[in-house]
Amino acid sequence: MPQNDLTSVTPAQDAAGSHRTRKVPRIVVLGGGSVGLYVARRLRKKLRKSDAAIVVVDPRPYMTYAPFLPEAGAGNIEARDVVAPHRWALKGVDVLQGKVTGIEHGAKKVTIQPEAGEAYEVTYDELVVGLGSVSRTLPIPGLAEAAIGFKNVEEAIAVRNHVLNRMDVASSTWDADLRKRMLTFTFVGGGFAGVEAIAEIEDMARYATRNYATITPEDLRFVMIEGSGRILPEVSEPMGLWALEEMKKRGIEFHLNTFLSSCVDGHVKTSTGVEFESDTIVWTAGVKANPVLKDASDLPVDKLGRVIVLPTLEVADEDGNVVADAWSAGDCAAVPDVLNPGKFCPPNAQHAIREAKKLADNIVAKRAGHVPVEYKHKSVGVVASLGLYKGVAELFGFLKLRGFLAWAAHRAYHVMAMPTGNRKIRIIIGWIGQFLMGREIVSLGSVHDPRDEFRKAAVPPAPAGTKVEQKAESSAETAAEGHPVEVQ
């Protein structure tokens, strides 16, 4: 397998050399999400290029700001505006687009599989693991075939297009059962991601019905399936109950203490015996650490597959001994919560961004011979959007907001946390445009398979000896449509 060992990493370059002979130490950051992007930006700001080369590896060319996915899915924010392009946000940092398929910290090298071409290896002097998480799924019949996640911007936009497409098709369908199936939208998982997703999508769909003469808000059926006895476990029980009652008033149907048992061909079955047909099934029931850490890495992980770290964000073994030159934070790391002994920091953007900054500072401090500082952060609270002008928030331990004020707090907090001023401005301008002109409600479902129509129109290869006739026929058809035909 080829190695890439130049100070500035470029897969097309010669791979000769060794990390032991490298003039400039290399810090490789795995993952370009909240942790990876903020670590790399802060390191680049604090270290000169002669001090260290910084490399970020991620299969996507951008970082997705996950808290804005529900708003992007509802069309409140343009999809491109909830992502920060790496090559724009990471000036002075080498970016490799590829999937990490192996980590050998003992040899200080990682294996990267690019989208095209052979896998290659990159060596390093210091490693930062910020590979994040993936959807935590279960072996439920039909789930892989019928459902879609809500973990990245592609999925959020696909859900939006699909919901609007089902409404478009249902508006011209007279089969009552088929129409009911098309207008039934099922979400599994009642945490922050699931509640915000169903609330925003329902709000968008209800708004869209004003454009359909044959569909009313009452025709829409939104269903949430949640295994526990409540939603929004991140907020206090009274606030979670308030959010539940408010969403019920909008007609959203909740099945608590209920599990999805099957969804083969869109036929939903639950653990409580409820059955119905649904063309839309969105899975938001939790996440798990990137599986490469457990399956193809020699770094120490816990039983949940998360990298074991100390409060300083240094990787450590099960006995608490530091693993030299390795750091980790975010969803893929078990970060001890110093302010709540025995617990771990929750996997959310608020902690990930702050952990990333502390991690970068600790790398710089340790290189200078100083002692790394423990990460500790008392949460300022939680905010959640429940649709346009609706929300719930608990701030500073005593301030409880509902409705418009909570929604405003949600937007204000997250737009400030969005990386790069460029994206902040774009989002705010988009909100202003939406306020003045209303939502843009249109399905662009074909963007998910843009070649479908062309494939259907393509003529199969003709048998030998018929090329001339086929060409003549094609030319006649083109001329009949009024387009010029080249004479040969």
C-alpha positions in Angstrom: 0.0 0.0 0.0 1.5 3.4 -0.9 2.5 5.8 1.8 2.3 9.6 1.7 5.0 11.1 3.8 5.6 14.6 2.5 5.2 17.6 4.8 2.4 18.9 2.7 0.2 15.8 2.0 -0.9 15.3 -1.6 -1.8 11.8 -2.7 -0.4 12.3 -6.2 3.0 13.1 -4.8 5.9 10.7 -4.2 5.4 8.7 -1.0 9.1 8.2 -0.1 10.4 9.0 3.3 9.7 8.3 7.0 8.0 10.3 9.8 11.3 10.0 11.7 13.1 12.0 9.1 10.4 14.6 8.5 11.7 18.1 9.1 8.3 19.5 10.1 6.2 17.5 12.6 2.8 16.4 11.2 -0.4 16.5 13.1 -3.1 14.4 11.5 -6.7 15.2 12.4 -9.2 12.5 11.6 -12.6 13.9 10.9 -13.6 17.3 9.6 -16.7 17.8 11.7 -17.1 20.1 14.7 -14.1 18.7 16.5 -11.8 18.3 13.5 -12.5 21.7 12.0 -12.1 23.7 15.2 -9.0 21.8 16.3 -7.3 22.4 12.9 -8.3 26.1 12.8 -7.0 26.7 16.3 -3.8 24.8 15.8 -3.1 26.7 12.6 -3.7 30.0 14.4 -1.4 29.1 17.3 1.4 27.2 15.4 3.5 28.4 12.6 3.8 26.3 9.5 7.4 25.7 10.5 6.2 24.3 13.8 3.8 21.7 12.4 2.0 20.6 9.3 -1.7 20.0 9.9 -3.7 17.5 7.9 -7.5 17.0 8.1 -9.0 13.8 6.7 -12.7 13.5 6.0 -14.8 11.8 3.3 -16.8 15.0 2.8 -15.3 18.3 1.6 -17.2 20.2 4.3 -18.2 20.3 8.0 -22.0 20.0 8.7 -23.4 22.1 11.5 -25.8 19.5 12.8 -28.1 21.7 15.0 -29.3 23.4 11.8 -30.2 20.2 9.9 -33.9 20.3 10.9 -34.2 23.9 9.7 -32.4 22.9 6.5 -34.8 20.0 6.1 -37.7 22.3 6.5 -36.3 24.8 3.9 -35.8 27.6 6.5 -32.0 27.5 5.7 -30.4 26.8 2.3 -28.6 23.4 2.5 -25.3 24.9 1.4 -25.4 27.4 4.2 -25.4 24.8 7.0 -22.0 23.5 5.9 -18.6 25.0 6.1 -16.4 24.0 3.1 -13.0 22.7 4.4 -11.0 24.4 1.7 -12.6 27.8 2.7 -12.6 27.3 6.4 -9.2 25.6 6.8 -6.7 28.0 5.2 -3.1 26.8 5.6 -4.3 23.3 6.4 -3.9 20.2 4.1 -7.2 18.6 3.4 -7.5 15.0 2.3 -10.9 13.8 1.1 -11.2 10.1 1.9 -12.5 7.6 4.5 -10.4 6.4 7.3 -10.3 2.6 7.2 -7.6 1.9 9.6 -5.6 3.4 12.5 -2.2 1.9 13.6 -1.1 4.2 16.3 1.7 1.9 17.3 3.2 2.5 13.8 1.8 6.1 13.7 0.0 5.7 10.5 -3.6 5.8 9.2 -5.1 4.2 6.1 -7.2 6.3 3.9 -9.6 5.1 1.1 -10.3 7.9 -1.3 -13.5 8.0 -3.3 -11.5 7.1 -6.4 -8.3 5.2 -6.6 -6.3 2.9 -4.3 -6.1 3.2 -0.5 -2.9 4.8 0.8 -1.2 5.4 4.2 -0.3 8.6 5.9 2.1 8.7 8.8 2.1 11.3 11.5 3.8 12.5 14.7 0.6 13.4 16.6 -3.0 12.2 16.1 -6.3 13.8 16.8 -9.4 11.6 16.5 -12.6 13.4 15.8 -14.4 10.9 13.6 -17.7 11.6 15.2 -20.6 9.2 15.1 -22.9 7.3 12.8 -26.6 6.4 13.1 -27.2 3.7 15.7 -29.5 1.2 13.9 -31.1 -2.1 15.0 -31.8 -5.3 13.1 -35.4 -4.4 12.4 -37.0 -6.0 9.4 -37.3 -3.5 6.5 -35.4 -0.7 8.3 -32.4 -0.6 5.9 -34.6 -0.8 2.8 -37.5 1.6 3.8 -36.0 4.1 6.2 -33.7 7.1 6.0 -31.5 8.8 8.6 -31.3 12.4 9.6 -27.6 12.6 10.4 -26.2 14.7 7.5 -27.3 17.4 5.2 -27.9 15.1 2.3 -30.4 13.1 4.4 -32.1 16.2 5.6 -32.7 17.6 2.1 -33.7 14.1 0.9 -36.4 13.9 3.6 -37.7 17.4 2.6 -37.9 16.6 -1.1 -39.5 13.2 -0.3 -42.2 14.7 1.9 -43.1 17.3 -0.7 -43.0 14.8 -3.4 -45.4 12.5 -1.6 -47.7 15.5 -1.2 -47.4 16.3 -4.9 -48.3 12.7 -5.9 -51.1 12.4 -3.3 -52.7 15.5 -4.6 -53.5 13.8 -7.9 -54.2 10.3 -6.4 -57.8 9.2 -5.9 -57.1 5.9 -4.2 -58.0 6.7 -0.6 -55.7 4.0 0.9 -52.8 4.9 -1.3 -53.3 8.6 -0.6 -53.3 8.0 3.2 -50.1 6.0 3.0 -48.4 8.8 1.0 -49.5 11.4 3.6 -48.3 9.4 6.6 -44.9 10.4 7.8 -43.2 8.4 10.6 -40.3 9.4 12.8 -38.5 7.0 15.1 -36.7 8.5 18.1 -37.8 11.3 20.5 -34.5 12.9 21.4 -33.5 16.4 20.3 -32.8 15.3 16.7 -36.1 13.4 16.2 -38.3 16.0 17.9 -36.7 19.0 16.0 -36.9 17.0 12.8 -40.6 16.0 13.0 -41.6 19.5 14.3 -39.8 21.4 11.5 -41.0 19.0 8.8 -44.6 19.0 10.0 -44.6 22.7 10.2 -43.3 22.9 6.6 -45.8 20.4 5.3 -48.7 22.1 7.0 -47.6 25.4 5.5 -47.3 23.7 2.1 -51.0 22.5 2.1 -52.1 26.1 1.2 -50.7 25.4 -2.2 -52.8 22.2 -2.7 -56.5 22.4 -3.5 -57.0 18.7 -2.6 -54.9 18.5 0.6 -55.7 20.0 4.0 -53.5 20.0 7.2 -56.0 17.4 8.6 -55.0 15.0 5.8 -51.4 14.9 7.0 -50.5 12.2 9.6 -47.2 12.7 11.5 -46.3 9.8 13.8 -43.5 9.6 16.3 -42.4 6.3 17.9 -40.3 6.6 21.0 -39.0 3.8 23.3 -39.0 5.7 26.5 -41.9 7.3 28.4 -41.1 10.9 27.4 -39.5 13.1 24.7 -36.6 15.5 24.9 -34.7 13.8 27.8 -32.2 16.7 27.5 -34.6 19.1 29.1 -36.5 18.9 32.4 -39.5 16.8 32.6 -42.0 19.7 32.8 -40.5 21.4 29.8 -40.5 18.1 27.9 -44.2 17.5 28.8 -45.0 21.1 27.6 -43.3 20.4 24.3 -45.2 17.1 23.9 -48.6 18.7 24.6 -47.9 21.6 22.2 -47.0 19.2 19.4 -50.0 17.1 20.1 -52.2 20.2 19.6 -50.7 20.4 16.1 -52.0 16.9 15.4 -48.7 15.0 15.8 -49.3 11.5 17.0 -47.0 10.1 19.7 -46.5 6.4 20.7 -44.3 6.5 23.8 -42.9 3.3 25.5 -43.1 1.9 22.1 -40.6 0.3 19.7 -40.5 -0.1 16.0 -40.8 -3.9 15.3 -41.0 -4.0 11.5 -41.4 -1.7 8.5 -41.1 -4.0 5.6 -42.3 -2.3 2.4 -43.5 0.6 4.5 -45.9 -1.5 6.6 -45.1 -0.2 10.1 -45.6 -2.5 13.1 -44.9 -1.5 16.7 -44.2 -3.4 19.9 -47.7 -2.3 21.2 -49.5 -3.8 18.2 -50.2 -0.6 16.3 -49.9 -1.1 12.5 -50.2 1.3 9.6 -48.8 2.1 6.1 -46.3 4.8 5.7 -44.2 5.9 2.6 -41.9 7.9 4.9 -39.9 6.5 7.7 -37.2 8.6 9.3 -34.8 7.0 11.8 -33.4 9.4 14.5 -33.0 6.8 17.4 -29.5 7.6 18.6 -26.0 7.5 17.4 -22.8 5.4 18.0 -19.1 6.1 17.7 -17.6 5.6 14.3 -17.2 1.9 14.0 -13.7 2.1 12.6 -12.4 2.9 16.1 -13.6 -0.5 17.4 -13.1 -2.6 14.3 -9.9 -1.3 12.7 -7.9 0.7 15.3 -5.4 -0.1 18.0 -6.5 2.8 20.2 -8.2 1.9 23.5 -12.0 2.1 23.4 -14.7 1.4 25.9 -17.6 -1.0 25.6 -19.5 1.5 23.5 -16.7 1.8 21.0 -15.7 5.3 22.1 -12.0 6.3 22.5 -11.0 6.3 26.2 -9.7 9.8 27.1 -8.7 11.7 30.2 -10.3 15.0 31.1 -7.3 16.6 29.4 -8.6 14.9 26.2 -5.4 12.8 26.0 -6.1 9.2 24.9 -5.5 6.8 27.8 -5.7 3.0 28.3 -8.1 1.3 30.7 -5.7 1.9 33.6 -5.6 5.7 33.0 -2.1 5.7 31.5 -1.6 8.3 28.7 -1.2 7.0 25.2 1.5 9.3 23.8 0.8 11.6 20.9 -2.9 10.7 20.7 -5.9 13.0 21.5 -9.7 12.7 21.0 -12.9 14.5 21.6 -16.6 14.8 20.5 -19.1 12.0 19.8 -16.4 9.3 19.3 -14.7 9.9 22.6 -15.8 9.1 26.2 -15.0 12.5 27.7 -15.3 12.5 31.5 -17.6 15.2 32.8 -15.5 16.8 35.6 -18.4 18.7 36.9 -20.5 15.5 37.2 -18.2 12.8 38.4 -19.0 9.3 37.0 -20.7 10.7 33.9 -19.5 11.7 30.4 -20.0 14.8 28.4 -23.1 14.5 26.2 -22.4 14.2 22.4 -23.7 17.5 21.2 -22.3 20.5 19.3 -22.0 22.7 22.4 -19.5 20.3 24.0 -17.8 19.2 20.8 -16.8 22.8 19.8 -15.5 23.6 23.3 -13.7 20.3 23.6 -12.0 21.0 20.3 -10.7 24.3 21.4 -9.4 22.9 24.7 -7.8 20.0 22.9 -5.9 22.3 20.5 -4.8 24.5 23.4 -3.5 21.4 25.2 -1.5 20.2 22.2 0.2 23.6 22.0 0.8 23.7 25.8 2.3 20.2 25.9 4.6 20.9 23.0 5.8 23.9 25.0 6.5 21.8 28.0 3.4 22.8 30.0 0.8 20.6 31.7 -2.4 20.0 29.8 -5.6 21.5 31.4 -8.7 19.5 32.1 -11.8 20.2 30.0 -14.8 21.3 32.0 -17.8 23.2 30.9 -21.0 24.0 32.7 -23.7 23.9 30.1 -25.4 27.2 29.5 -28.5 25.3 28.8 -30.4 23.7 25.9 -32.5 25.2 23.1 -34.8 23.4 20.6 -36.8 24.5 17.7 -40.3 23.1 17.3 -41.0 24.8 14.0 -41.2 28.4 12.8 -41.6 30.8 15.7 -41.9 27.9 18.1 -39.4 26.4 20.5 -38.4 25.4 24.0 -35.3 26.5 26.0 -33.7 26.2 29.5 -30.9 28.6 30.0 -28.4 29.2 32.9 -30.2 26.7 35.1 -33.1 29.0 35.9 -34.5 30.7 32.7 -37.2 28.7 31.0 -38.5 29.9 27.7 -41.3 28.7 25.5 -42.7 29.6 22.1 -41.3 32.6 20.2 -38.6 33.6 22.8 -37.2 30.1 22.9 -37.2 29.9 19.1 -35.4 33.2 18.9 -32.8 32.0 21.5 -32.3 28.8 19.5 -31.6 30.8 16.3 -29.4 33.4 18.0 -27.2 30.8 19.8 -26.7 28.5 16.8 -26.0 31.3 14.2 -23.3 32.6 16.5 -21.8 29.1 16.9 -21.8 28.5 13.1 -18.2 28.6 11.8 -17.1 31.3 9.4 -18.6 34.8 9.1 -19.5 34.0 5.5 -22.0 31.3 6.6 -23.4 33.4 9.5 -24.2 36.2 7.0 -25.7 33.9 4.5 -28.0 32.3 7.1 -29.2 35.6 8.4 -29.9 36.9 4.9 -31.8 33.7 4.1 -33.9 34.2 7.2 -34.7 37.8 6.2 -35.7 36.7 2.7 -37.9 34.0 4.1 -39.6 36.4 6.5 -40.3 38.9 3.6 -41.3 36.4 0.9 -42.4 33.3 2.7 -41.0 29.7 2.4 -39.9 28.2 -0.8 -42.0 25.0 -1.1 -40.9 22.9 -4.0 -39.8 19.3 -4.4 -36.6 18.7 -6.3 -36.6 15.0 -5.7 -35.0 14.2 -9.1 -31.7 15.7 -7.8 -31.1 12.5 -5.9 -31.0 10.5 -9.1 -30.5 13.1 -11.9 -29.7 10.5 -14.5 -32.9 8.5 -14.1 -34.8 10.2 -16.9 -31.9 10.0 -19.2 -31.5 6.3 -18.6 -35.1 5.7 -19.3 -34.8 7.7 -22.6 -31.6 6.0 -23.7 -31.9 3.7 -26.7 -30.2 0.3 -26.3 -27.3 -0.5 -28.5 -28.5 -1.4 -32.0 -27.6 -4.8 -33.7 -24.7 -4.7 -36.2 -25.7 -3.4 -39.6 -28.3 -1.0 -38.4 -26.2 2.0 -37.4 -27.0 4.0 -40.6 -30.7 3.5 -40.3 -30.7 4.4 -36.7 -28.7 7.6 -37.3 -31.0 8.6 -40.1 -34.1 8.0 -37.9 -32.5 10.0 -35.1 -31.7 12.9 -37.5 -35.3 12.9 -38.8 -36.7 13.1 -35.2 -34.3 15.9 -34.3 -35.3 17.9 -37.5 -39.0 17.3 -36.7 -38.5 18.9 -33.3 -37.2 22.1 -35.0 -33.5 21.7 -34.1 -30.8 22.0 -36.8 -29.3 18.8 -38.2 -25.7 18.7 -39.2 -25.3 17.5 -42.8 -22.4 15.1 -43.3 
